[in-house]
C-alpha cells in the first residue's frame, strides 16, 4: 500500500470512528438538555423579557462539540442543545460582503488624513464613513470604519433601489452590484453596500425610516444590563450583562434574514421584522437561530460573546444595530 493510500485509509478510519462517536455525544447532550439544561420554552416570562433580577444565577452551561476538519472535535459555547442546521451556523460561514469593511483603532497622533494615507483611500472616504470632519481629533483607541476602496457606503432602507442609490451617490449600478457581489443586483433592507468612487449626498430622501412605538423592541439581553458604548456605526449600541454566554433575545419577532461570521461583527444574526426594520446582533459566542427561520420576540437567538473585532474593557458584549429606524437604546 502506498503512503498516500495509507493516509487516506487512516483518515477514513478516523471519520468512521467520529461518525460512530458523534451520535453518542448527541444522545449524551440531549440527556443533559432534557434532564437539566435550559431551553427558551422553559425560561420564566420575566427572563424572556430581560427582567432578570441581579440576584439570579447565570444560565447553566452544557458544552457543544463540533467536528473540525477530518478528525478533531472541539467544544463550542453556548451551552444548549441545538439542531444540526443551527450547529452548522455556529461553526461559522465565510465572511459576507460587509466583511470587506474593516475597523481600525486610532493610535496616538493619528489624524483623519494620516489614516486615509495609511490605508490608501481618500480623506473624504474616512470622513464620510465615520461622520468626521477634516479637523476632528482622533482619541487613541477610537474605532474607525475603513472601506476597501475610496467611495461611500449606504445602509439600505426599506424601499431603496440600486438605481436610486447609484444616483444619490453619483455611482454606477453595475459597479455597485459587481463590487458588492450582489446576486442579480438584488438588495435587501439592512444591507450595507459600498459605492466605489461614490460621493456622499448632502441628504437622502426622507420618509423611509420606520417610526417605532416605544414598546416595539424589548431589551435583547437579560437584566441587569448596561450600555457600554453609545451610538456608533451602523446605528448601533453595545450592551452587556457583564457575563460571557448570557442569552441574546430577538428584540422583536420576524424572519432570520442571515446568520454567519464576519471579521468585524464575529458571529452574527440579522432579523427582518414585519415593518421592514432589520436588527443585527453581533460578537456572539454562538448562534441559536438559523437563516430563513421564524423567531418570536424574546426567543433566544444567540449568546453574548467576544468574536470578531472587539477592543478595550467592554469584553464580552452584544453589538446591537437597528437598520431602518431609530435605535431605542441609543444614549
MOTAQUI-V780086 format. One record per helix or strand of 3 or more residues. SS is the DSSP state (alpha for helix, beta for strand). FROM is the first residue (numbers start at 0). LEN is the number of residues. If there is no record, write none. Layout:
<<SS:FROM:LEN> <SS:FROM:LEN>>
This chain:
<<alpha:2:33> <alpha:39:3> <alpha:44:4> <beta:63:5> <beta:71:5> <alpha:83:7> <alpha:96:4> <beta:101:4> <alpha:111:8> <alpha:122:8> <beta:142:4> <beta:150:5> <alpha:161:7> <alpha:172:7> <alpha:182:3> <beta:191:5> <beta:225:7> <beta:235:5> <beta:246:3> <beta:253:9> <beta:265:7> <beta:277:10> <beta:299:6> <alpha:311:3> <beta:316:7>>
